[in-house]
Amino acid sequence: MNKNFYFIIFLAFLSASFIFAVIISILPPSLFPLAILLMIIGLFLDVLAASTKFYAYYFTPFLKRKNNTVVLNAEPPFYVTASGNAIIVREDENVYASVFVKIPVYLSSTEMSDEDKLNFARSFSKLITINSKYPMKLASQLYYLNKDEYIRRISAKLNEVEDRYEKLKADKTTPDRLLGRAEGELAMWHNLFDGVNKSPSQNQIAYTMVSAMGANEEEAVAIAMQRAEEISAGAGSIFGVTASIASGEEMLTFIEPEYSIPPATISELLKKD
Amino acid sequence: MDEETIARVGITLVVAMIFATYSSAYGPLYILALAIFIIAVILITILSLADFLLFPLFTKMLKITTIPAKDYTIPKENEGVVKYVNGLYYATGYITANVYNYVFQAEQMTEGEDSEMAMGPDKWEKALMSIKFPFKFVAIGQAVDIQKYRDDLEGRRGYLEFQFSRSEGDAHTSSTVLDDLKRRMRVIQVRIDRLGAGERPLSSMMYIETTSVGITLNDSLTNLTQQVDQLQTVFNVFDLNLVRVVGREMYQLYKLNYYLPEMDRIISDFQFQK
């Protein structure tokens, strides 16, 4: 529902409230209990009119609620495009496409002079004021790395080394030098495995997001992509890095909570708790 | 507060006043009518100026859970958006964090602004090192049309100059008023000079988003509160106004994860908690 429709709701409540006020004005004084009742209803409608500025979207779902649950949207919040590098959101009759641009800035303040620090801080202002035609989101995100694959590889390697060690140990002809070396290797992989499981690893990344509205999905995506290319070029020249459009799981890390806290890290967090 | 909100508050209050003017119609229940009128005026004012106080109270009292999208829930406290996936609850909360009122929006130019900005990267790294959970620092902005902004500043400067010359001629004007006018003119002049030096005015909003995980809904919300508290402590070094965003504005921030509408609409949605 668009803004005009919400304004009509505001006018409807306001008019209804005003009508109640007019009725009260023509009531004979003997009907004062009715006047009070009409006043309560009229003022309630007036309060509802005031609430439409921010809560018009809530009215219909609130009236349709079941078991004290108000459903604003039963659909997923977004859809990923077939190309995997943009998301689509439908709001009323509008289609919005959003594209994410990664900005890999690997600078630390410890390596900067005071002037560099000032310039670096100003670079963010420059980036965000790169255009005056559409808003842009600039974010710096700290998230847990998905170590699933890494852990799997270490675990496979650990099993392999353990097997070899057991075989060498069972073989009485194995020289002590070889057995000692296998034992050392096994201890190394054990330490690595224990270390990687001890605490979740974090990563920090900066990214920008731009959106575009279109009459259909293709149009919205095309405009958003064009804007993302502009931002990408601008970010590249401001920070001297290669900014690129995020896609797939990388893009979902910026949007979906379960990608910023991958399931592999949950057990570590629970253990810590 | 924008013009539209002011107009709406004005109109609804006028209509409420009309009810109060018919005092004779309420007979002996006049006092009751007056009490109802006062309650209505208070409700209209809070709804229009600080709805974040009322809405969470309303959902808590009626025990209303809101579903903003599939798999997502906003529990009755209206303090976080929770996603249920893979048998786990991921709760996301928001904190206001306008790092610096951008020089063009600030009412006062602060001394040593450059040195404050230069300390930014150090403070940021220290903050990052002490935080051990996922969070995002988000700035949404759009450059403002320079010419329009310059015209606006020049108009304001002209008005202040007029006020100053009038006050100067008036023997009753205190030196404090004249100093204040001078200071305001100086601030505007600095802004005009900055425009001339190539800086661009910006319309912006900033906030921090954090996500916690839990095996139950309450667990995730408790963890979220702890994370929000920790972020508030850590980011205090930036001298920010760090307030946990609740209610409608939290829902709007959640939606900004997926798309950005026009800047005017974003600013208009965040009038109170920013």
Interface residues (C-beta under 8 A of the other chain):
Chain A: F10 L14 S17 F18 F20 A21 I24 S25 L27 P29 S30 F32 P33 A35 I36 M39 I40 G42 L43 F44 D46 V47 A49 A50 S51 K53 F54 Y55 F62 R65 N68 T69 V70 V71 L72 N73 A74 E75 P76 P77 F78 I87 V89 E91 Y96 A97 S98 S108 S109 T110 M112 D114 E115 K117 L118 F120 A121 R122 F124 S125 I128 T129 I130 N131 S132 K133 Y134 P135 M136 K137 L138 A139 S140 Q141 L142 Y143 Y144 Q202 Q204 M209 V210 S211 I255 E256 P257 E258 S260 I261 P263 I266 L269 L270
Chain B: E4 T5 R8 V9 I11 T12 V15 A16 I18 F19 Y22 S24 A25 Y26 G27 P28 L29 L32 A33 I36 F37 A40 L43 I44 L47 S48 D51 F55 L62 K63 I64 T65 T66 I67 P68 A69 K70 D71 Y72 K83 V85 N86 L88 Y90 T92 Y102 D114 M117 A118 M119 G120 P121 D122 W124 E125 L128 I131 K132 F133 P134 F135 K136 F137 V138 A139 I140 G141 Q142 A143 V144 D145 I146 R200 P201 L202 S204 T211 V213 I215 R248 K255 L256 N257 Y258 Y259 L260 P261 E262 M263 I266 D269
